[in-house]
């Protein structure tokens, strides 16, 4: 894929949904050099395989990587299998539990098939940082740690807070951002992407590259997507997530539960739809469009349309009789008239449900086709019901009830 020559358009696409670019001026210079030399930029993003499933919160970063692919740049999907066994201290109030190698390998195996739903894997370079970090001996680690000071490390908010509160900080946790920074050195990254909680680690990468004589990478931070609760970041541990492998119907239903306030952010981070057009839409229609668009990305248009139809049938057009228990009516049918609907509706057992004032009121409702029985609009005032059969009856727009006539009828009842 050739590099997009329109530099301003590149920057416009890259900036959508970002929190911060450090720095935008450097980004423009890198893109200008890339276009001039026809050399794709190297874009890096690291993912620790700390869980086997990818959810929509993860795709915020994946989608930005896809934008870079479409702009003609080289994207590296870095699986931090080595650093995952240390544990990222970002945002942690205490030392995170370390993963075992077996857990990391198991989780990492699921990633390729999942990211293929967002990224073009044919144009993607997938790396494991254990490839080079495992090979680092004691002297290389010592050299790496000598390039960053403890005082700089304690500038980090979460480390600073824990230090002031006299909570434990292991030397291994200090090592994590240095190793992540060395990944950028090894891969010669031009740009690194991460969540805005990763800002410190990403900036360490800039420092490490500069220390090793490389041009510092541009850092782009992306927002953390709030989950279905609209408060905390999307996470499986908070049970507020939408997994990209979830069935289409489940995904559609969960997206319809997103608040109106959060909906625009989901549009911005999870779709390429023009936001100005969304703001002009009715909230319900906008939410349906959002759900349909996202489900289409992971399941295709047919599944998305099917999911929408099922959702509308089950919720928006929900059968009002669902779960309703029938009222059993004991009444004697007239030999000539049988179980006339009019007589049933005036039976004292359901009179308060039907709320029909008089025979003339009944005829008026029939003329207006305002009475339905089992979904059929009744137009005959002499309409008859049958014994031992359940009927769902609607009168007007708001009166719904079920009835079932006497299950057993004597010969006397049947003969009058």
DAJONOR-V643126 format. One record per pair of residues at least 4 apart in sequence whose ideal C-beta (glycine too) atoms are under 7 Angstrom apart, sorted by the first residue. I is the first residue (numbers start at 1). J is the second residue. D is the distance in whole Angstrom. If there is no record, write none. Layout:
BEGIN
I,J,D
I,J,D
END
This chain:
BEGIN
1,72,5
1,123,7
2,72,5
3,34,6
3,35,6
3,38,6
3,40,6
3,71,7
3,72,4
4,9,6
4,10,5
4,71,5
4,72,6
5,35,6
6,10,6
7,11,7
7,28,7
7,31,5
7,32,6
7,35,6
8,12,6
9,13,6
10,14,6
10,31,5
10,71,5
11,15,6
11,27,7
11,28,6
11,31,7
13,67,5
13,71,7
14,67,7
15,21,7
16,268,7
17,222,7
17,268,5
17,269,5
18,220,6
18,221,7
18,222,6
19,196,4
19,221,5
19,222,6
19,223,5
20,221,5
21,27,6
21,218,7
21,220,5
22,218,7
22,219,4
23,27,7
24,28,7
25,29,7
26,30,6
26,218,5
27,31,6
27,218,5
28,32,6
29,33,6
30,34,6
30,41,6
30,190,6
30,218,6
31,35,6
32,36,6
33,37,6
34,39,6
34,40,7
34,41,5
40,72,6
40,73,5
40,74,5
41,73,5
41,190,4
41,191,6
42,74,5
42,76,7
42,187,7
42,188,6
42,189,5
42,190,5
43,65,7
43,68,5
43,73,5
43,74,7
43,75,5
43,76,7
43,190,7
43,191,5
43,193,7
44,76,5
44,78,6
44,184,6
44,187,6
44,189,4
44,192,5
45,61,6
45,65,6
45,77,7
45,78,7
45,192,7
45,193,4
45,194,7
46,78,4
46,80,5
46,180,6
46,183,6
47,78,7
47,79,6
47,80,7
48,80,4
48,83,6
48,84,4
48,88,6
49,79,6
49,81,6
49,84,6
49,104,5
49,107,4
49,108,4
49,111,6
50,84,6
50,99,6
50,107,7
51,107,6
51,236,6
52,106,7
52,107,5
52,110,5
53,236,7
53,243,5
53,245,7
54,58,5
54,114,4
54,115,7
54,244,5
55,234,6
55,236,7
55,241,4
55,242,6
55,243,5
55,244,7
56,225,6
56,234,6
56,242,5
56,244,7
56,270,6
57,224,7
57,225,4
57,233,6
57,234,3
57,241,7
58,62,6
59,63,6
59,118,6
59,244,7
59,270,7
60,222,5
60,225,5
60,269,5
61,65,7
61,193,6
61,195,7
61,222,6
62,66,6
62,115,6
62,118,4
62,119,6
63,67,7
63,118,6
63,270,7
64,68,7
64,193,6
64,222,6
65,69,7
65,75,5
65,119,6
65,193,7
66,70,6
66,118,6
66,119,6
67,71,6
68,73,5
68,75,5
69,73,7
69,75,5
69,119,7
69,120,5
69,123,6
74,125,7
75,124,6
76,125,5
76,127,6
76,187,6
77,115,6
77,119,7
77,124,6
77,126,5
78,127,5
78,129,6
78,183,6
79,108,5
79,111,6
79,126,7
79,127,7
79,128,5
80,84,5
80,129,5
81,104,5
81,108,6
81,128,5
81,129,7
81,130,5
82,129,5
82,130,4
82,133,4
82,134,6
83,129,6
83,176,6
83,179,5
83,180,6
84,99,5
84,104,5
85,98,6
85,99,6
85,101,6
85,104,6
86,98,7
86,172,5
86,175,7
86,176,5
87,96,4
87,97,7
87,98,5
88,176,6
89,96,7
89,158,6
89,173,4
89,176,6
90,158,7
90,197,5
90,198,6
90,201,6
91,158,6
91,197,5
92,96,5
92,158,6
93,162,7
94,167,6
95,168,6
95,170,6
95,173,6
99,103,5
99,104,5
101,105,6
102,106,6
103,107,6
104,108,6
105,109,7
110,114,6
111,115,6
112,116,7
112,121,7
112,126,7
114,244,6
114,245,7
115,119,5
115,121,7
116,121,5
117,244,6
117,298,5
119,124,5
120,124,6
127,131,7
129,133,5
129,183,5
130,134,5
132,186,5
133,179,6
136,140,4
136,141,6
138,142,6
139,143,6
140,144,6
141,145,6
142,146,6
144,178,5
144,182,6
145,178,6
147,208,7
147,211,5
148,152,6
148,153,7
148,178,6
148,204,7
148,207,7
149,153,7
150,154,6
153,159,6
153,174,5
154,159,5
154,160,6
154,163,6
155,160,7
156,160,6
156,200,5
157,161,6
158,162,6
159,163,6
159,169,6
160,164,6
161,165,6
162,167,4
162,169,6
163,169,6
169,173,6
171,175,7
175,179,6
176,180,6
177,181,6
177,200,6
177,201,5
177,204,4
178,182,6
178,204,7
179,183,7
180,201,5
180,204,7
180,205,7
181,185,7
181,204,4
181,205,4
181,207,7
181,208,4
182,186,6
182,208,6
183,187,6
184,189,4
184,192,6
184,205,4
184,208,6
184,209,6
184,217,5
185,208,5
185,209,6
185,212,5
185,214,6
188,214,6
189,217,5
190,217,6
190,218,7
191,217,6
191,218,5
191,220,6
192,202,5
192,205,6
192,217,5
192,219,6
193,220,5
193,222,6
194,198,3
194,201,7
194,202,5
194,221,6
195,221,7
195,222,6
195,224,5
196,221,4
196,222,7
196,223,6
196,224,6
197,224,6
198,202,6
198,221,7
199,203,6
199,221,5
200,204,7
201,205,7
202,219,4
202,221,7
203,207,7
203,219,6
204,208,6
205,209,6
205,217,6
206,210,6
206,216,4
206,217,6
206,219,6
207,211,6
208,212,6
209,214,4
209,215,7
209,216,5
209,217,6
210,214,7
210,216,5
223,269,7
224,233,4
225,233,7
225,234,5
225,269,6
226,230,6
226,231,6
226,232,7
226,233,6
226,234,7
226,262,6
227,232,6
227,233,7
227,234,4
227,235,6
227,238,6
227,240,3
227,241,6
228,240,5
228,254,6
228,257,6
228,258,7
229,240,5
230,259,5
230,261,7
230,262,5
232,238,5
232,240,6
234,240,6
234,241,5
235,240,7
235,241,6
236,241,5
242,246,6
242,251,6
242,254,5
242,255,7
244,298,5
246,250,5
246,251,5
247,251,7
248,252,6
248,295,5
248,299,4
248,303,4
248,304,6
248,306,7
248,307,4
249,253,6
249,307,5
249,310,6
250,254,6
251,255,6
251,295,5
252,256,6
252,291,5
252,295,5
252,307,4
252,308,6
252,311,5
253,257,7
253,311,6
255,290,6
255,291,4
255,294,6
256,287,6
256,291,5
256,311,6
258,262,5
258,263,6
258,266,6
258,287,7
259,263,7
260,283,5
262,266,6
263,267,6
263,286,6
263,287,6
263,290,6
264,268,6
264,275,7
264,278,7
265,269,6
266,270,5
266,290,6
267,271,5
267,273,6
267,275,6
267,278,5
267,290,6
268,275,6
270,294,6
271,293,5
271,294,7
273,277,7
273,278,6
273,293,7
275,279,7
278,286,5
281,285,5
281,286,4
282,286,7
283,287,6
284,288,7
285,289,6
286,290,6
287,291,6
288,292,6
288,308,6
289,293,6
290,294,6
291,295,6
292,296,6
292,304,5
292,308,6
293,297,7
295,299,5
295,303,7
295,304,4
295,307,6
296,300,6
296,301,5
296,304,4
299,303,4
299,304,6
300,304,7
301,305,6
302,306,6
303,307,6
304,308,7
305,309,6
306,310,6
307,311,6
308,312,6
309,313,6
310,314,6
311,315,6
312,316,4
312,317,6
313,317,6
314,318,6
318,322,7
320,400,5
321,392,4
321,400,6
321,402,6
324,402,5
325,402,7
326,390,5
326,402,4
326,403,6
326,404,4
327,349,6
327,350,6
327,401,6
327,402,7
327,403,5
328,404,5
329,344,7
329,347,6
329,349,5
329,350,7
329,403,6
329,405,6
329,406,7
330,406,5
331,347,6
331,406,7
332,413,5
333,338,5
333,339,5
333,413,6
334,338,7
334,416,7
335,415,6
335,416,3
338,384,5
339,343,7
339,344,6
339,384,6
339,385,4
339,386,7
339,387,7
339,405,6
340,344,7
340,382,7
340,384,6
341,345,6
341,373,7
341,378,7
341,383,4
341,384,7
341,385,6
342,346,6
342,359,7
342,362,5
342,381,7
343,347,7
344,385,6
344,403,7
345,350,7
345,354,4
345,356,6
345,362,7
346,351,6
346,356,7
347,351,7
350,354,6
350,401,6
350,403,6
353,399,7
353,401,4
354,395,5
354,399,6
355,399,6
356,361,5
356,362,5
356,395,7
357,361,4
359,363,7
360,364,6
361,365,7
362,366,6
363,367,6
363,381,6
364,368,6
365,370,4
365,371,5
365,395,7
366,371,6
366,378,6
366,379,7
366,381,5
369,377,4
369,379,6
370,395,7
370,396,5
371,378,5
371,394,7
371,395,5
372,376,6
372,377,5
372,378,7
372,394,5
373,378,6
373,391,6
373,393,5
374,391,6
374,392,6
378,383,5
385,391,6
385,405,6
387,405,5
387,406,6
387,409,6
388,405,7
388,407,5
389,404,7
390,402,6
390,404,5
391,402,7
391,403,5
392,402,5
393,401,6
393,403,6
394,399,7
394,400,5
395,399,4
409,413,4
409,414,6
411,415,6
END
